[in-house]
Amino acid sequence: MTDIPRRGVILGLGATAMLAACSNPIGSQGADDLDARVDAARDFLRNNYPGLQELFDNSRGILYIPVVTEGGLFIGGAYGRGALRINDATVDYYSATRASFGLQAGAQQYAHALFFMTEQALSDFRFSPGWAASADLRYATPTQGGSMGTETTTQFAPVIAVVFGQSGIMAGASLSGVKYSRIIP
């Protein structure tokens, strides 16, 4: 029996996680299928998190990414596709790509929505060649029946990301960045 070097196992598992993260199941679907998934994500948020109603009412636009697949072992990645809606009408399609490194292991899927609370934030997002999440983005993870509260309204953050529908196991601490790019489904 041969001994497999520990580095080889670690690199192999890391590569497998990266491939899993990059093979998002909606990657080959068209605009109609993507819009149907976005509708389902929107309806899920509205029906399960009534505390988000203020964000829905006051946002200038919402980017829904209905499925993000993430995996990693020291080096990780994530990918998802979605649609930007203004007045609940799709205006563009986007991908979200994330890379990370650090003490991390696992795989998960989740959904997220970016609420653009100001015209300037929406304009910056729409007219950039690739928009990267930055310090002006505020994250919120709603809990069942919980309320976002007033601390996440427009007076504090021009863009609010709501992460929901998590499944899988991802543990650790890592540094990462997310880039959003306009796509043609």
C-alpha positions as CSV (number, residue, x, y, z in Angstrom):
1,M,0.0,0.0,0.0
2,T,1.4,3.4,-0.9
3,D,1.4,6.4,1.4
4,I,-0.3,9.4,-0.1
5,P,1.4,12.7,0.9
6,R,-0.6,14.9,3.2
7,R,-0.1,17.9,0.9
8,G,-1.5,15.9,-2.0
9,V,-4.6,15.1,-0.1
10,I,-5.1,18.7,1.0
11,L,-4.5,20.0,-2.5
12,G,-6.9,17.4,-4.0
13,L,-9.6,18.2,-1.5
14,G,-9.1,22.0,-2.1
15,A,-9.3,21.5,-5.9
16,T,-12.5,19.4,-5.5
17,A,-14.1,22.1,-3.3
18,M,-13.2,24.8,-5.9
19,L,-14.7,22.8,-8.7
20,A,-17.9,22.2,-6.7
21,A,-18.1,25.9,-6.0
22,C,-17.7,26.9,-9.6
23,S,-20.2,24.4,-11.0
24,N,-23.3,26.2,-10.0
25,P,-26.4,24.3,-11.1
26,I,-28.0,27.4,-12.7
27,G,-24.9,28.1,-14.8
28,S,-26.4,26.9,-18.0
29,Q,-29.9,28.1,-17.6
30,G,-31.4,30.9,-19.6
31,A,-33.1,34.2,-18.6
32,D,-36.5,32.7,-18.1
33,D,-35.3,30.1,-15.6
34,L,-33.1,32.6,-13.8
35,D,-36.1,35.0,-13.5
36,A,-38.2,32.2,-12.1
37,R,-35.6,31.5,-9.4
38,V,-35.4,35.2,-8.7
39,D,-39.1,35.4,-8.3
40,A,-39.0,32.5,-5.8
41,A,-36.2,34.1,-3.8
42,R,-38.1,37.4,-3.7
43,D,-41.3,35.7,-2.6
44,F,-39.5,33.7,0.0
45,L,-38.0,36.8,1.6
46,R,-41.3,38.7,1.5
47,N,-43.3,35.8,3.0
48,N,-40.8,34.6,5.7
49,Y,-39.2,37.9,6.8
50,P,-41.8,40.6,7.3
51,G,-39.2,42.7,9.0
52,L,-37.7,43.3,5.6
53,Q,-40.7,45.2,4.3
54,E,-39.1,48.6,5.0
55,L,-36.1,47.6,2.9
56,F,-38.4,46.5,0.0
57,D,-40.4,49.8,0.3
58,N,-37.3,52.1,0.4
59,S,-34.8,50.4,-1.9
60,R,-34.0,51.9,-5.3
61,G,-33.2,48.4,-6.7
62,I,-32.6,44.9,-5.5
63,L,-30.1,42.3,-6.8
64,Y,-31.2,38.8,-6.1
65,I,-28.8,35.9,-6.3
66,P,-31.0,32.9,-5.6
67,V,-28.3,30.3,-5.3
68,V,-24.7,30.7,-4.4
69,T,-22.6,27.6,-4.2
70,E,-19.5,27.9,-2.0
71,G,-16.7,25.4,-1.1
72,G,-13.3,25.6,0.3
73,L,-10.4,23.9,2.1
74,F,-7.9,26.6,2.9
75,I,-8.6,28.1,-0.5
76,G,-12.2,28.6,-1.4
77,G,-14.6,30.0,-4.0
78,A,-18.2,30.7,-4.6
79,Y,-20.3,31.5,-7.6
80,G,-23.9,32.4,-8.3
81,R,-26.1,34.2,-10.8
82,G,-29.1,36.5,-10.4
83,A,-31.0,39.5,-11.6
84,L,-31.1,43.2,-10.7
85,R,-34.7,44.4,-10.3
86,I,-35.9,48.0,-10.3
87,N,-39.6,48.4,-9.5
88,D,-39.7,44.6,-9.5
89,A,-38.8,44.4,-13.2
90,T,-35.5,42.8,-14.3
91,V,-33.1,45.3,-15.9
92,D,-29.9,43.3,-15.9
93,Y,-28.4,39.9,-15.0
94,Y,-25.3,39.5,-12.8
95,S,-22.9,36.9,-11.5
96,A,-21.3,36.9,-8.1
97,T,-17.8,35.4,-7.8
98,R,-16.1,35.1,-4.5
99,A,-12.5,33.9,-3.7
100,S,-11.2,33.3,-0.2
101,F,-8.3,31.9,1.7
102,G,-7.7,31.1,5.3
103,L,-8.7,28.5,7.9
104,Q,-11.9,27.2,6.2
105,A,-13.3,23.9,5.3
106,G,-16.7,22.8,3.9
107,A,-19.3,23.5,1.3
108,Q,-22.6,25.3,1.4
109,Q,-25.3,27.0,-0.6
110,Y,-27.2,30.1,0.2
111,A,-29.1,33.0,-1.4
112,H,-28.6,36.7,-1.0
113,A,-30.1,40.0,-2.0
114,L,-28.5,43.4,-2.2
115,F,-30.8,46.2,-1.4
116,F,-29.6,49.5,-3.0
117,M,-30.9,52.2,-0.7
118,T,-29.7,55.2,-2.6
119,E,-29.7,56.2,-6.3
120,Q,-26.0,56.8,-6.1
121,A,-25.3,53.3,-4.8
122,L,-27.5,51.8,-7.6
123,S,-25.9,53.9,-10.3
124,D,-22.4,53.0,-9.0
125,F,-23.3,49.4,-9.2
126,R,-25.0,49.5,-12.6
127,F,-22.4,51.5,-14.5
128,S,-19.2,49.9,-13.2
129,P,-17.4,47.3,-15.2
130,G,-17.3,45.0,-12.2
131,W,-18.5,46.0,-8.7
132,A,-16.7,44.7,-5.7
133,A,-18.3,44.5,-2.3
134,S,-16.7,47.2,-0.1
135,A,-17.0,48.9,3.3
136,D,-20.2,50.6,2.4
137,L,-22.0,47.2,2.2
138,R,-23.8,46.1,5.4
139,Y,-24.6,42.4,6.0
140,A,-27.7,41.2,7.8
141,T,-28.8,37.7,8.4
142,P,-32.5,37.6,9.3
143,T,-33.7,34.9,11.6
144,Q,-37.1,33.3,11.5
145,G,-39.7,35.9,12.5
146,G,-36.9,38.4,13.3
147,S,-36.8,42.1,12.5
148,M,-34.0,44.0,10.8
149,G,-34.7,47.0,13.0
150,T,-33.8,50.6,12.2
151,E,-30.1,50.2,12.4
152,T,-30.0,48.8,8.8
153,T,-32.0,51.6,7.1
154,T,-30.8,54.1,4.5
155,Q,-29.4,56.5,7.1
156,F,-26.5,54.1,7.8
157,A,-25.8,52.0,4.7
158,P,-26.3,52.7,0.9
159,V,-26.2,48.9,0.2
160,I,-27.5,46.2,2.5
161,A,-26.9,42.5,1.8
162,V,-29.4,40.0,3.2
163,V,-28.1,36.4,3.3
164,F,-30.8,33.6,3.7
165,G,-31.6,30.0,2.9
166,Q,-28.2,28.6,4.0
167,S,-27.6,24.9,3.8
168,G,-24.5,22.9,4.2
169,I,-21.5,23.3,6.5
170,M,-18.8,25.8,6.2
171,A,-16.5,26.5,9.2
172,G,-13.5,28.7,9.8
173,A,-12.2,32.2,9.3
174,S,-11.0,33.6,6.0
175,L,-10.4,36.7,4.0
176,S,-12.5,37.1,0.9
177,G,-13.8,39.4,-1.7
178,V,-16.9,39.3,-3.9
179,K,-17.1,40.7,-7.4
180,Y,-20.4,41.3,-9.2
181,S,-20.3,41.3,-13.1
182,R,-23.0,41.9,-15.7
183,I,-23.7,38.8,-17.7
184,I,-25.9,37.6,-20.6
185,P,-27.7,34.4,-19.5
